[in-house]
Amino acid sequence: MISDKEESFYIKLKEKIEELNKEKRFKKIAFIMYLYYFEKITQKEIGERLNLGQSQISRLLNLGKKIIK
C-alpha cells in the first residue's frame, strides 16, 4: 500500500510523462521513464530491451527528470 503522498507523486509524474510523450523528440525518454517508474523495470533490463547501455538509460532518466521539473 502506498501513502497519499506517494500516490500524489505518481499521479503528477504520470501527467508529466504524458506531456513529455506528446513531443516527438522526447518520446523515448517518456517511454523509458514509464518503464522505470510504473512498470518497475530496472535500468539494465530497459537497456537490454532497447539495445542501449545501462549508463545511457541512467542519463536519459536524469534528463527526463530535469525536463519535467
C-alpha positions in Angstrom: 0.0 0.0 0.0 1.3 3.4 -0.9 0.9 6.6 1.1 -1.2 9.5 -0.1 2.0 11.5 -0.7 3.4 8.7 -2.9 0.1 8.4 -4.8 0.1 12.1 -5.4 3.7 12.0 -6.6 2.9 9.2 -9.1 -0.2 10.9 -10.4 1.8 14.1 -11.1 4.7 12.1 -12.6 2.3 10.2 -14.9 0.8 13.5 -16.1 4.3 15.0 -16.7 5.4 11.8 -18.6 2.2 12.1 -20.8 3.1 15.7 -21.6 6.6 14.7 -22.5 5.3 11.9 -24.7 3.4 14.4 -26.8 6.7 15.9 -28.1 8.2 13.6 -30.7 11.8 14.3 -29.6 11.0 13.2 -26.1 9.1 10.0 -26.8 12.0 7.7 -26.0 12.7 9.5 -22.7 8.9 9.3 -21.8 8.9 5.6 -22.6 12.0 4.9 -20.5 10.5 6.9 -17.6 7.3 5.0 -17.8 9.0 1.6 -17.8 11.3 2.6 -14.9 8.7 4.3 -12.6 5.5 2.5 -13.4 6.5 -1.0 -14.7 9.3 -1.1 -12.2 11.8 -2.4 -14.8 15.5 -1.9 -13.9 17.7 0.3 -15.9 19.7 -2.7 -17.1 16.5 -4.5 -18.3 15.4 -1.4 -20.1 18.8 -1.1 -21.8 18.6 -4.7 -22.9 15.1 -4.2 -24.4 16.2 -1.0 -26.2 19.7 -2.1 -27.1 21.2 0.7 -25.0 23.7 0.6 -22.2 22.6 1.0 -18.6 24.6 4.2 -18.4 22.7 5.7 -21.3 19.4 4.7 -19.7 20.5 6.4 -16.5 21.5 9.6 -18.4 18.1 9.6 -20.2 16.2 9.2 -16.9 18.2 12.1 -15.4 17.5 14.2 -18.5 13.8 13.4 -18.3 13.7 14.4 -14.6 15.3 17.7 -15.5 12.9 18.3 -18.3 9.7 17.7 -16.3 10.7 19.8 -13.3 
